Amino acid sequence: MECGLRAIEAAIGVEGRVVSLYCDQSLRNSRRQALCDRAVAAGIEVHYVEKKRLDEKTEGARHQGLVALCRVEGPMVPGLADLLMHLDNLNTMPLLLVVDGLQDPRNLGACWRSAAALGAHALVMPKGRGADITATVTRVAAGGASQVPMFQVSNWSRALTALKKHGIWLIGADESSHTSVGEVDLKLPTALVVGGEERGIRPITRKQCDSMVRIPTSTTFGSLNVSVAVGVLLYEVARQRAK
């Protein structure tokens, strides 16, 4: 399910992803109507319903008067085998975002959005640890969920080992590191690794990281919010690779 105008606009752009669209019948808005018209042109069923029905579908998440029911291709939750196949099919230098236990759905959605905006090829997270993929996550992702595939893996340690065997360098983010992110070569196949809001990267994950880096900040200021940090880290990758 997708909700919010940007997320639905991106989902409609992916052929066969949206099954049906539900629109608040009490709202009149040119952008919203244009999305409904695009959906109809693409053969997608559009239903005009009361706002309370949209509230029920999204469990109270802010939906901007539009909700899309989406088709899930393949397994319900793509796992490690799908991730490795995805890497094999890339024809460019891989860039992954690995999130180890984010709890806040808004943080997860914001990280997903940054991953899409700054060219990441996948979002990877441990299955059963961290925020669930809810309507709030996809709304905050603002279309990122339709552009960057997410993979949830059961055996976390095995997955990280498999990434390294595929030639991916695991670069963890830790504010206590003595190495600035700008000092590390990110023009190699890279997975940026961030931890949860309270405890950061877990020991099991830290053990697998090839380097730990920090984002230089003012000495009088504490750590950045994790979603902000992800944006900075991904931008540094883009900056180095643009040279």
Buried (B, 14 or more C-beta within 10 A) or exposed (E): BBBBBBBBBBBBBBEEBBEBBBBBBEEEBEEBEEBBEBBEEBEBEBEEBEEEBBBEBBEEBEBBBBBBBBEEEEEEBBBBEBBBEBBEEEEEBBBBBBBBBBEBBBBBBBBBBBBBBBBBBBBBBBBEBBBEBBBBBBBBBBBBBBBBBBBBBEEBEEBBEBBBEBEBBBBBBBBEBEEEBEEBEBEBBBBBBBBBBEEBBBEEBBEBBBBBBBBEEEEEEEBBEBBBBBBBBBBBBBEBBEE
